[in-house]
């Protein structure tokens, strides 16, 4: 039940911020700015020094916010997944697929979103219990790849990550993606510690995501009216 609730919340939130920073303190400030802008799914990567400390602090800070999901990214093995889970991570994301990490996440009912680039990798990840597959790096293949893969595998939920921007996110949504992983284009203002701009950019992403998904829903309703 916990796993399904998290997956539903990820889909409802729509955008997952891929957060990289050079310190715990900066990661916390970026997260606060993102949440203020309406982005409530945070993938805090293990490239952040002491990432588990940051995850634990954020989990405690937002423990009364059911809509805020703090997860772990760049999780390459089961040991790191366990560290993240013990710190309070609600979901696990990786740039690759690892069967042992999948088994750990299944045991503790944590959504595991592994990175895959081929149909065979996606099939193996699904067989290992992954409900959502991270297409990474998504800018290499583009939205057309998603449409082609979902033709024989309509049950496949794909989260593209890599190169998602305000300009191209509509193409991914039209291709059938419900969750988008966004990093560089969202967090660029944080490089100069402009956290107000991070909030502004987050709000722009959320507003456009909502407009685009509503347009797709209206189009679908029109087709079956």
PATI-384069 format. One record per residue: x, y, z of N, C-alpha, C in turn; residue number from 1. Coordinates in Angstrom, 3 decimals, padded with zeros to 6 digits. Each point is the difference from the previous one (the first is absolute). Layout:
BEGIN
LOPA       n.X       n.Y       n.Z      ca.X      ca.Y      ca.Z       c.X       c.Y       c.Z  num
LOPA         X         Y         Z         X         Y         Z         X         Y         Z  NUM
...
//
This chain:
BEGIN
LOPA       n.X       n.Y       n.Z      ca.X      ca.Y      ca.Z       c.X       c.Y       c.Z  num
LOPA   000.838  -001.204   000.000  -000.838   001.204   000.000   000.869   001.248   000.000    1
LOPA   001.043   000.021   000.836   000.875   001.168   000.074   000.655   000.275  -001.349    2
LOPA   000.427  -001.059  -000.672   000.650   000.147  -001.302  -000.959   000.605  -001.014    3
LOPA  -001.234  -000.489  -000.032  -000.974   000.501  -000.953  -000.348   001.460   000.279    4
LOPA  -000.117   000.366   001.260  -000.287   001.389   000.353   001.121   000.929  -000.460    5
LOPA   001.237  -000.442   000.143   001.126   000.812  -000.446  -000.007   000.160  -001.508    6
LOPA  -000.267  -001.083  -000.723  -000.054   000.062  -001.460  -001.117   000.934  -000.467    7
LOPA  -001.137  -000.059   000.669  -001.111   000.884  -000.350   000.355   001.455   000.270    8
LOPA   000.711   000.245   001.092   000.412   001.365   000.327   001.022   000.515  -001.003    9
LOPA   000.911  -000.850  -000.431   000.980   000.396  -001.012  -000.694   000.404  -001.296   10
LOPA  -001.001  -000.785  -000.384  -000.736   000.314  -001.217  -000.806   001.287   000.163   11
LOPA  -000.597   000.181   001.160  -000.769   001.220   000.252   000.903   001.225  -000.022   12
LOPA   001.176  -000.092   000.596   000.938   001.123   000.011   000.548   000.289  -001.395   13
LOPA   000.219  -001.061  -000.769   000.372   000.154  -001.406   001.470   000.233  -000.260   14
LOPA   000.602   000.955   000.673   001.394   000.348  -000.240   000.861  -000.451   001.182   15
LOPA   001.078  -000.696  -000.316   000.984  -000.391   001.011   001.252   000.843  -000.217   16
LOPA   000.365   000.785   000.995   001.203   000.828  -000.095   001.223  -000.848   000.314   17
LOPA   000.945  -000.061  -000.942   001.240  -000.753   000.191   001.014   000.963   000.613   18
LOPA   000.218  -000.157   001.294   000.757   000.994   000.757   001.440  -000.441   000.237   19
LOPA   000.914   000.815  -000.516   001.429  -000.186   000.269   000.517   001.282   000.647   20
LOPA   000.830  -000.134   001.009   000.554   001.155   000.700   001.332  -000.405   000.620   21
LOPA   000.779   001.004   000.420   001.323  -000.295   000.548   000.023  -000.065   001.524   22
LOPA  -001.179   000.137   000.632  -000.053  -000.104   001.461  -001.417  -000.291   000.455   23
LOPA  -000.110  -000.510   001.217  -001.322  -000.257   000.586  -000.780   001.302   000.125   24
LOPA   000.663   001.041   000.450  -000.669   001.282   000.220  -000.595   000.548  -001.287   25
LOPA   000.760  -000.090  -001.087  -000.517   000.511  -001.272  -001.139  -000.867  -000.513   26
LOPA   000.092  -001.301   000.200  -001.083  -000.901  -000.403  -001.299   000.352   000.724   27
LOPA   000.111   000.344   001.286  -001.186   000.370   000.769  -000.604   001.299  -000.532   28
LOPA   000.836   000.962  -000.317  -000.506   001.283  -000.494  -000.648  -000.157  -001.372   29
LOPA   000.590  -000.820  -000.843  -000.584  -000.245  -001.322  -001.353  -000.685   000.148   30
LOPA  -000.066  -000.996   000.874  -001.255  -000.719   000.209  -001.091   000.940   000.492   31
LOPA   000.310   000.835   000.956  -000.985   000.970   000.500  -000.508   000.889  -001.138   32
LOPA   000.918   000.436  -000.862  -000.369   000.871  -001.118  -000.890  -000.732  -001.004   33
LOPA   000.319  -001.266  -000.261  -000.805  -000.804  -000.931  -001.412  -000.209   000.530   34
LOPA  -000.102  -000.361   001.260  -001.312  -000.258   000.595  -000.824   001.280   000.046   35
LOPA   000.644   001.125   000.265  -000.702   001.282  -000.016  -000.570   000.294  -001.385   36
LOPA   000.669  -000.501  -001.033  -000.465   000.189  -001.372  -000.978  -001.054  -000.480   37
LOPA  -000.298  -000.983   000.857  -001.012  -000.993  -000.344   000.513  -001.346  -000.447   38
LOPA   001.329  -000.177  -000.091   000.560  -001.312  -000.342   000.233  -000.764   001.299   39
LOPA  -000.719  -001.103   000.157  -000.036  -000.672   001.302   000.597  -001.402   000.004   40
LOPA   000.542  -000.435  -001.143   000.728  -001.268  -000.058   001.473   000.318  -000.208   41
LOPA   000.815  -000.360   000.972   001.418   000.358  -000.012   000.850  -001.270  -000.063   42
LOPA   000.784  -000.127  -001.055   000.960  -001.105  -000.124   001.365   000.541   000.400   43
LOPA   000.379  -000.237   001.240   001.268   000.503   000.502   001.079  -001.037  -000.309   44
LOPA   000.911   000.345  -000.876   000.953  -000.977  -000.503   001.114  -000.284   000.998   45
LOPA   000.539  -001.199  -000.095   001.097  -000.387   000.880   001.343   000.521  -000.486   46
LOPA  -000.029   000.921  -000.971   001.204   000.756  -000.322   000.138   001.182   000.958   47
LOPA  -001.043   000.312   000.744   000.065   001.038   001.032   000.786  -000.557   001.189   48
LOPA   001.031   000.677   000.480   000.729  -000.488   001.177  -000.941  -000.171   001.187   49
LOPA   000.086  -001.162   000.669  -000.882  -000.304   001.138  -001.472   000.087  -000.388   50
LOPA  -000.313  -000.580  -001.149  -001.369   000.058  -000.512  -001.011  -000.564   000.987   51
LOPA   000.383  -001.060   000.709  -000.936  -000.603   000.958  -000.337   000.967   001.126   52
LOPA   000.942   000.845   000.384  -000.260   001.007   001.036  -001.023   001.005  -000.508   53
LOPA   000.168   000.424  -001.256  -000.943   000.951  -000.594  -001.395  -000.610  -000.107   54
LOPA  -000.081  -001.262  -000.412  -001.295  -000.670  -000.113  -000.681  -000.081   001.359   55
LOPA   000.766  -000.355   001.017  -000.569  -000.104   001.343  -000.514   001.347   000.493   56
LOPA   000.772   001.058  -000.224  -000.418   001.331   000.442  -001.258   000.450  -000.733   57
LOPA  -000.065  -000.256  -001.306  -001.166   000.406  -000.785  -001.238  -000.808   000.389   58
LOPA   000.203  -001.289   000.251  -001.123  -000.848   000.422  -000.584   000.499   001.315   59
LOPA   000.862   000.387   000.910  -000.467   000.524   001.290  -000.671   001.360  -000.171   60
LOPA   000.589   000.840  -000.843  -000.519   001.353  -000.202  -001.397  -000.019  -000.605   61
LOPA  -000.225  -000.938  -000.933  -001.280  -000.048  -000.710  -000.847  -001.210   000.409   62
LOPA   000.192  -000.470   001.213  -000.716  -001.200   000.436  -001.514   000.202   000.066   63
LOPA  -000.457   001.240   000.107  -001.439   000.273   000.057  -000.591   000.344  -001.359   64
LOPA   000.800  -000.110  -001.040  -000.463   000.287  -001.364  -000.087  -001.310  -000.782   65
LOPA  -001.207  -000.564  -000.093  -000.181  -001.261  -000.704   000.251   000.137  -001.498   66
LOPA  -000.111   001.219  -000.521   000.182   000.211  -001.432   001.469   000.135  -000.394   67
LOPA   000.884   000.155   000.976   001.435   000.128  -000.278   000.663  -001.371   000.066   68
LOPA   000.686  -000.361  -001.074   000.695  -001.290  -000.066   001.491   000.236  -000.174   69
LOPA   000.770  -000.434   000.951   001.459   000.093  -000.094   000.546  -001.391  -000.293   70
LOPA   000.651  -000.139  -001.155   000.575  -001.274  -000.384   001.494   000.121  -000.223   71
LOPA   000.617  -001.111  -000.355   001.444  -000.041  -000.228   000.288  -000.308  -001.458   72
LOPA   001.008   000.677  -000.560   000.416  -000.254  -001.373   001.443  -000.447  -000.075   73
LOPA   000.398  -000.433  -001.189   001.348  -000.534  -000.241   000.309  -001.119   000.990   74
LOPA  -000.974  -000.877   000.178   000.160  -001.160   000.897   000.454  -001.182  -000.851   75
LOPA   001.255  -000.400   000.174   000.606  -001.000  -000.881  -000.036  -001.413   000.554   76
LOPA  -000.275  -000.156   001.298   000.034  -001.341   000.584  -000.968  -000.092   001.181   77
LOPA  -000.221  -001.213   000.454  -000.965  -000.248   001.070   000.431   000.625   001.318   78
LOPA   001.307   000.037   000.259   000.488   000.591   001.245  -000.347   001.486   000.073   79
LOPA   000.178   000.710  -001.115  -000.358   001.416  -000.037  -001.514   000.173   000.130   80
LOPA  -000.757  -000.909  -000.624  -001.460   000.051   000.121  -000.427  -000.162   001.455   81
LOPA   000.671  -000.896   000.732  -000.313  -000.195   001.411   000.330   001.247   000.810   82
LOPA   001.141   000.621  -000.296   000.383   001.242   000.678  -001.058   001.080  -000.231   83
LOPA  -000.460   000.106  -001.238  -001.021   000.996  -000.341  -001.325  -000.304   000.695   84
LOPA  -000.367  -001.274   000.005  -001.266  -000.406   000.636   000.025   000.277   001.493   85
LOPA   001.113  -000.264   000.644   000.117   000.238   001.436  -000.003   001.501   000.330   86
LOPA   000.415   000.825  -000.988  -000.026   001.451   000.193  -001.390   000.579  -000.236   87
LOPA  -000.890  -000.828  -000.582  -001.374   000.449  -000.202  -000.425   000.180  -001.437   88
LOPA   000.841  -000.382  -000.977  -000.351   000.169  -001.407  -001.266  -000.774  -000.339   89
LOPA  -000.892   000.652  -000.730  -001.286  -000.607  -000.360   000.052  -000.731  -001.332   90
LOPA   001.012   000.280  -000.810   000.169  -000.707  -001.274   001.477   000.008  -000.369   91
LOPA   000.373  -000.949  -000.861   001.397  -000.196  -000.375   000.120   000.115  -001.521   92
LOPA   000.923   000.835  -000.460   000.229   000.190  -001.435   001.452  -000.321  -000.306   93
LOPA   000.235  -000.583  -001.174   001.367  -000.369  -000.388   000.220   000.287  -001.480   94
LOPA   001.237   000.226  -000.412   000.290   000.160  -001.425   000.097  -001.336  -000.727   95
LOPA   000.027  -001.103   000.776   000.119  -001.350  -000.554  -000.990  -000.929   000.707   96
LOPA  -000.124  -001.220  -000.547  -000.833  -001.013   000.650   000.879  -000.999   000.735   97
LOPA  -000.320  -000.253   001.281   000.767  -000.934   000.816  -000.968  -000.969   000.690   98
LOPA   000.068  -001.292  -000.314  -000.950  -000.971   000.567  -000.003  -000.035   001.526   99
LOPA   001.156   000.143   000.638   000.050  -000.052   001.462  -000.696   001.211   000.625  100
LOPA   000.147   001.146  -000.639  -000.709   001.186   000.496  -001.496  -000.168  -000.176  101
LOPA  -000.408  -000.574  -001.127  -001.418  -000.258  -000.241  -000.563  -000.932   001.071  102
LOPA   000.758  -001.046   000.343  -000.456  -000.954   001.012  -000.143   000.675   001.361  103
LOPA   000.958   000.847   000.357  -000.076   000.723   001.275  -001.235   000.896   000.041  104
LOPA  -000.211   000.750  -001.074  -001.141   000.920  -000.034  -001.332  -000.750   000.037  105
LOPA  -000.062  -001.144  -000.667  -001.215  -000.817   000.060  -000.268  -000.467   001.424  106
LOPA   001.052  -000.407   000.680  -000.145  -000.508   001.371  -000.577   001.057   000.926  107
LOPA   000.442   001.238  -000.182  -000.439   001.084   000.888  -001.074   000.893  -000.631  108
LOPA  -000.521  -000.441  -001.147  -001.110   000.693  -000.664   000.299   001.477  -000.272  109
LOPA   001.182   000.230  -000.566   000.405   001.335  -000.420   000.039   000.020  -001.531  110
LOPA  -000.633   000.969  -000.642   000.087   000.072  -001.458   001.451   000.114  -000.460  111
LOPA   000.368  -000.843  -000.950   001.339  -000.002  -000.586  -000.138   000.420  -001.455  112
LOPA   000.661   001.084  -000.382  -000.093   000.542  -001.352   001.389  -000.089  -000.633  113
LOPA   000.293  -001.110  -000.669   001.337  -000.194  -000.567   000.140   000.629  -001.373  114
LOPA   001.233   000.403  -000.328   000.275   000.571  -001.305   000.220  -001.077  -001.043  115
LOPA  -000.708   000.108  -001.121   000.110  -000.973  -001.089   000.033   000.740  -001.332  116
LOPA   000.641  -000.625  -000.986   000.083   000.608  -001.333  -000.498  -000.916  -001.102  117
LOPA  -000.189  -001.297   000.315  -000.450  -000.948  -001.020  -001.265  -000.700   000.470  118
LOPA  -000.719  -000.570  -000.946  -001.229  -000.724   000.326   000.310  -001.217   000.862  119
LOPA   001.124  -000.670  -000.271   000.371  -001.163   000.812   000.254   000.406   001.460  120
LOPA   000.698   001.108   000.205   000.234   000.483   001.366  -001.324   000.332   000.687  121
LOPA  -000.891   000.642  -000.723  -001.300   000.370   000.564  -000.808  -001.240   000.379  122
LOPA   000.041  -001.002  -000.861  -000.708  -001.249   000.292   000.561  -000.659   001.258  123
LOPA   001.324  -000.049   000.117   000.632  -000.607   001.181  -000.362   000.762   001.262  124
LOPA  -000.022   001.315  -000.084  -000.343   000.818   001.162  -001.449  -000.210   000.417  125
LOPA  -000.895  -000.104  -000.981  -001.412  -000.244   000.306  -000.186  -001.363   000.655  126
LOPA   000.708  -000.998  -000.516  -000.086  -001.339   000.571   000.516  -000.027   001.433  127
LOPA   000.922   000.916   000.314   000.563   000.075   001.355  -000.857   000.862   000.925  128
LOPA  -001.120   000.513  -000.503  -000.939   000.723   000.856  -000.038   001.499  -000.154  129
LOPA   000.788   000.567  -000.940  -000.016   001.454  -000.195  -001.314   000.424  -000.647  130
LOPA  -000.692   000.942   000.630  -001.284   000.490  -000.512   000.201   001.161  -000.968  131
LOPA   001.093   000.728   000.167   000.331   001.129  -000.863   001.451  -000.174  -000.452  132
LOPA   000.244   000.252  -001.279   001.345  -000.118  -000.553   000.520   001.396  -000.335  133
LOPA   001.225   000.281   000.413   000.635   001.273  -000.327   000.711  -000.144  -001.347  134
LOPA  -000.434   000.771  -000.976   000.682   000.024  -001.293   001.145   000.996   000.117  135
LOPA   001.222  -000.530   000.015   001.159   000.853   000.255   001.199  -000.426  -000.831  136
LOPA   000.678   000.978  -000.637  -000.399   001.407  -000.129  -001.035   000.171  -001.111  137
LOPA  -001.131   000.597   000.334  -001.133   000.040  -000.922   000.253   000.882  -001.215  138
LOPA   000.891   000.986   000.129   000.243   000.893  -001.132   000.714  -000.713  -001.152  139
LOPA   000.546  -001.174   000.256   000.679  -000.757  -001.056  -001.000  -000.598  -000.980  140
LOPA  -001.153  -000.448   000.524  -000.964  -000.722  -000.847  -001.228   000.830  -000.359  141
LOPA  -000.456   000.876   000.881  -001.126   000.873  -000.306  -001.363  -000.628   000.243  142
LOPA  -001.065   000.817  -000.027  -001.358  -000.462   000.293  -000.513  -001.072  -000.947  143
LOPA   000.468   000.000  -001.248  -000.474  -001.007  -000.958   000.319  -001.407   000.484  144
LOPA   001.106  -000.154   000.710   000.386  -001.309   000.543  -001.063  -000.514   000.965  145
LOPA  -000.537   000.906   000.832  -001.024  -000.393   000.970  -001.242  -000.522  -000.716  146
LOPA  -000.445   000.712  -001.016  -001.190  -000.421  -000.746   000.215  -001.365  -000.639  147
LOPA   001.190  -000.221  -000.557   000.300  -001.271  -000.652   000.015  -001.145   001.007  148
LOPA   000.586   000.228   001.177   000.103  -001.048   001.014  -001.367  -000.307   000.614  149
LOPA  -000.801   001.031   000.199  -001.303  -000.201   000.631  -001.020  -000.665  -000.936  150
LOPA   000.322  -000.095  -001.280  -000.893  -000.703  -000.924  -000.087  -001.487   000.360  151
LOPA   001.145  -000.712   000.131  -000.075  -001.400   000.420  -000.100  -000.172   001.516  152
LOPA   000.370   001.050   000.763  -000.004  -000.076   001.468  -000.819   001.162   000.577  153
LOPA  -001.323   000.006  -000.236  -000.819   001.135   000.462  -000.048   000.130   001.516  154
LOPA   000.313  -001.087   000.705  -000.022   000.035   001.468   001.237   000.668   000.593  155
LOPA   000.972   000.313  -000.833   001.270   000.553   000.461  -000.132   001.487   000.330  156
LOPA   000.396   000.361   001.216   000.031   001.412   000.403   001.446   000.477  -000.081  157
LOPA   000.239   001.018  -000.816   001.347   000.490  -000.233   000.150   001.414   000.547  158
LOPA   001.039   000.212   000.815   000.351   001.325   000.497   001.270   000.455  -000.722  159
LOPA  -000.116   000.894  -000.986   001.210   000.490  -000.657   000.788   000.900   000.932  160
LOPA   001.304  -000.065  -000.092   000.872   000.842   000.821   001.262   000.295  -000.784  161
LOPA   000.291   001.294  -000.148   001.160   000.408  -000.785  -000.423   000.884  -001.150  162
LOPA   000.225   001.296   000.148  -000.315   000.919  -001.085  -001.436   000.485  -000.044  163
LOPA  -000.792  -000.248   001.051  -001.388   000.476   000.028  -000.008   001.494   000.310  164
LOPA  -000.748   000.758  -000.799  -000.059   001.452   000.176  -001.434   000.489  -000.180  165
LOPA  -000.200   001.283   000.274  -001.317   000.593  -000.229  -000.392  -000.093  -001.466  166
LOPA   000.971   000.067  -000.878  -000.288  -000.003  -001.435  -000.399  -001.368  -000.539  167
LOPA   000.552  -001.074   000.583  -000.271  -001.326  -000.584  -000.857  -000.914   000.864  168
LOPA  -000.365   000.420   001.214  -000.732  -000.907   000.877  -001.353  -000.424  -000.584  169
LOPA  -000.586   000.867  -000.811  -001.278  -000.344  -000.620   000.108  -001.210  -000.912  170
LOPA   001.127  -000.148  -000.683   000.198  -001.147  -000.893   000.028  -001.314   000.784  171
LOPA   000.576   000.045   001.194   000.068  -001.209   000.829  -001.382  -000.349   000.556  172
LOPA  -000.749   001.000   000.389  -001.347  -000.242   000.529  -000.903  -000.567  -001.100  173
LOPA   000.111   000.556  -001.201  -000.794  -000.510  -001.126   000.377  -001.431  -000.350  174
LOPA   001.255  -000.364   000.270   000.460  -001.366  -000.287  -000.513  -001.010   001.029  175
LOPA  -000.607   000.509   001.099  -000.575  -000.894   000.996   000.710  -000.030   001.333  176
LOPA   000.960   000.908   000.225   000.724   000.045   001.271  -000.794   000.813   001.026  177
LOPA  -000.200  -000.580   001.174  -000.755   000.674   001.062   000.919   000.606   001.061  178
LOPA   001.213  -000.514   000.104   000.982   000.496   000.970   001.252   000.410  -000.769  179
LOPA   000.509   001.192   000.285   001.179   000.511  -000.689   001.103   000.299   001.000  180
LOPA   001.205  -000.465  -000.282   001.149   000.329   000.834   000.712   001.217  -000.568  181
LOPA   000.072   001.064   000.786   000.567   001.258  -000.494   001.156   000.428   000.897  182
LOPA   001.128   000.319  -000.612   001.171   000.388   000.780   000.570   001.340  -000.389  183
LOPA   000.926   000.018  -000.965   000.772   001.182  -000.337  -000.809   001.240  -000.311  184
LOPA  -001.005  -000.125  -000.857  -000.768   001.176  -000.408  -000.815   000.575   001.152  185
LOPA  -000.288  -000.819   000.990  -000.765   000.442   001.167   000.891   000.618   001.071  186
LOPA   001.192  -000.552   000.163   000.853   000.378   001.125   001.161   000.918  -000.364  187
LOPA   000.061   000.438  -001.237   001.117   000.860  -000.411   000.155   001.238   000.886  188
LOPA  -001.087   000.668   000.423   000.164   001.180   000.866   000.691  -000.315   001.328  189
LOPA  -000.070  -001.254   000.437   000.632  -000.362   001.271   001.520   000.067  -000.084  190
LOPA   000.533  -000.051  -001.224   001.455   000.082  -000.162   000.541   001.322   000.534  191
LOPA  -000.828   001.056  -000.064   000.403   001.314   000.512  -000.755   000.349   001.285  192
LOPA  -000.562  -001.035   000.638  -000.731   000.167   001.265  -001.209   000.924  -000.124  193
LOPA  -000.586   000.037  -001.191  -001.207   000.807  -000.210  -001.212  -000.894   000.277  194
LOPA  -000.311  -000.204   001.271  -001.052  -000.930   000.380  -001.394   000.545  -000.316  195
LOPA  -000.147   001.324  -000.023  -001.281   000.592  -000.412  -000.293  -000.346  -001.456  196
LOPA   001.050  -000.019  -000.822  -000.161  -000.363  -001.411  -000.318  -001.493  -000.142  197
LOPA   000.551  -000.822   000.879  -000.342  -001.429  -000.007  -001.496  -000.168   000.244  198
LOPA  -000.532   000.738   000.962  -001.440  -000.058   000.285  -000.805   000.466  -001.202  199
LOPA   000.429   001.076  -000.616  -000.691   000.537  -001.174   000.014  -001.005  -001.153  200
LOPA   001.151  -000.627  -000.211   000.122  -000.985  -001.074  -000.852  -001.232   000.296  201
LOPA   000.005  -000.432   001.253  -000.827  -001.144   000.393  -001.476   000.284  -000.270  202
LOPA  -000.431   001.204   000.337  -001.402   000.368  -000.218  -000.343  -000.017  -001.489  203
LOPA   000.935   000.445  -000.832  -000.215  -000.013  -001.449  -000.136  -001.431  -000.522  204
LOPA   000.823  -000.914   000.528  -000.086  -001.406  -000.405  -001.328  -000.609   000.428  205
LOPA  -000.408   000.264   001.221  -001.263  -000.569   000.510  -001.176   000.529  -000.804  206
LOPA  -000.028   001.300  -000.247  -001.114   000.598  -000.749  -000.089  -000.589  -001.406  207
LOPA   001.145  -000.137  -000.662  -000.012  -000.525  -001.364  -000.363  -001.480  -000.015  208
LOPA   000.489  -000.746   000.985  -000.348  -001.419   000.078  -001.514  -000.165   000.137  209
LOPA  -000.608   000.783   000.869  -001.446  -000.085   000.202  -000.769   000.375  -001.253  210
LOPA   000.448   001.041  -000.697  -000.655   000.411  -001.243   000.099  -001.093  -001.060  211
LOPA   001.178  -000.578  -000.118   000.223  -001.021  -001.027  -000.789  -001.276   000.285  212
LOPA  -000.001  -000.438   001.256  -000.733  -001.226   000.328  -001.502   000.206  -000.152  213
LOPA  -000.493   001.177   000.336  -001.423   000.281  -000.171  -000.369  -000.002  -001.475  214
LOPA   000.874   000.541  -000.835  -000.254   000.010  -001.443  -000.057  -001.420  -000.553  215
LOPA   000.893  -000.870   000.484  -000.006  -001.396  -000.442  -001.275  -000.703   000.449  216
LOPA  -000.438   000.269   001.235  -001.225  -000.610   000.511  -001.215   000.465  -000.792  217
LOPA  -000.055   001.265  -000.335  -001.117   000.523  -000.778  -000.036  -000.619  -001.390  218
LOPA   001.179  -000.168  -000.575   000.078  -000.624  -001.321  -000.491  -001.452   000.048  219
LOPA   000.371  -000.707   001.095  -000.433  -001.389   000.154  -001.514  -000.077   000.166  220
LOPA  -000.544   000.924   000.818  -001.464   000.004   000.193  -000.715   000.298  -001.313  221
LOPA   000.593   000.874  -000.814  -000.605   000.340  -001.286  -000.034  -001.168  -000.949  222
LOPA   001.018  -000.850   000.045   000.073  -001.156  -000.879  -001.074  -001.026   000.308  223
LOPA  -000.398  -000.074   001.294  -000.967  -001.029   000.403  -001.384   000.575   000.295  224
LOPA  -000.175   001.274  -000.330  -001.304   000.636   000.264  -001.043  -000.524  -000.982  225
//
